């Protein structure tokens, strides 16, 4: 009886780890989308604030960080 319980627990644990390994949880980066986002966001900041390019690029990098 104890052997059967151990076998069932082992099968369940192995299945959970196998299924978790198959999940595609990783975000795939898209360099083209990231670069486009940087250009767009930097242009917005420059238009809205008239700030310098370095500051606009910093703000754009923060706004587009989720695409990287």
C-alpha positions as CSV (number, residue, x, y, z in Angstrom):
1,X,0.0,0.0,0.0
2,X,2.8,2.4,0.9
3,X,4.6,1.5,-2.3
4,X,1.5,2.4,-4.3
5,X,1.1,5.8,-2.6
6,X,4.8,6.6,-3.3
7,X,4.4,5.6,-6.9
8,X,1.3,7.8,-7.3
9,X,3.0,10.8,-5.7
10,X,6.1,10.3,-7.8
11,X,4.0,10.2,-11.0
12,X,2.1,13.3,-10.1
13,X,5.3,15.2,-9.2
14,X,7.0,14.2,-12.4
15,X,4.0,15.2,-14.4
16,X,3.8,18.6,-12.8
17,X,7.5,19.3,-13.5
18,X,7.2,18.0,-17.0
19,X,4.2,20.2,-17.8
20,X,5.8,23.2,-16.1
21,X,8.9,22.8,-18.3
22,X,6.7,22.8,-21.4
23,X,5.1,26.1,-20.7
24,X,6.4,29.0,-22.7
25,X,6.7,31.6,-20.0
26,X,9.6,33.4,-21.5
27,X,9.0,36.6,-23.2
28,X,10.6,36.8,-26.6
29,X,12.2,40.1,-27.4
30,X,11.4,41.9,-30.7
31,X,14.3,44.3,-31.5
32,X,12.3,46.0,-34.2
33,X,9.3,46.7,-32.0
34,X,11.7,47.9,-29.2
35,X,13.5,50.3,-31.5
36,X,10.2,51.6,-32.9
37,X,9.0,52.2,-29.4
38,X,12.2,54.0,-28.5
39,X,11.8,56.3,-31.5
40,X,8.2,57.0,-30.9
41,X,8.5,57.6,-27.2
42,X,11.6,59.8,-27.5
43,X,9.8,61.9,-30.2
44,X,6.8,62.3,-27.9
45,X,8.9,63.5,-25.0
46,X,10.8,65.9,-27.3
47,X,7.6,67.3,-28.7
48,X,5.8,67.6,-25.4
49,X,8.7,69.0,-23.2
50,X,11.3,70.4,-25.6
51,X,13.9,68.6,-23.6
52,X,17.3,67.4,-24.8
53,X,17.7,64.2,-26.7
54,X,19.6,62.4,-23.8
55,X,16.7,62.9,-21.4
56,X,14.1,61.9,-24.1
57,X,16.1,58.7,-24.7
58,X,16.2,57.9,-21.0
59,X,12.4,58.4,-20.6
60,X,11.8,56.3,-23.8
61,X,14.0,53.5,-22.5
62,X,11.9,53.3,-19.3
63,X,8.6,53.4,-21.2
64,X,9.7,50.6,-23.6
65,X,11.5,48.4,-21.0
66,X,8.7,45.8,-21.1
67,X,9.5,45.1,-24.8
68,X,13.1,44.2,-24.2
